[in-house]
Amino acid sequence: MKYSFTHGGKDGYPYPVDREVYDHSIGTLKEALEGAKLERKEKYNAIKRLEGLINE
């Protein structure tokens, strides 16, 4: 997955990210994972990784 167009510059130089937009993006990914057809453990691990991004 590429984040450069959403949360950084495509030239390789990041720019300040609006925290609200960043948190919304993570929330959207979490909702997608919760609705995905994954095994319980895979889903749990993926959500934990996303939650780790929120705390950075």
LINSULNOR-V442193 format. One record per pair of residues at least 6 apart in sequence whose C-alpha atoms are under 6 Angstrom apart, sorted by the first residue. I is the first residue (numbers start at 1). J is the second residue. D is the distance in whole Angstrom. If there is no record, write none. Layout:
BEGIN
I|J|D ; I|J|D
END
This chain:
BEGIN
4|10|5 ; 8|14|4 ; 8|15|5
END
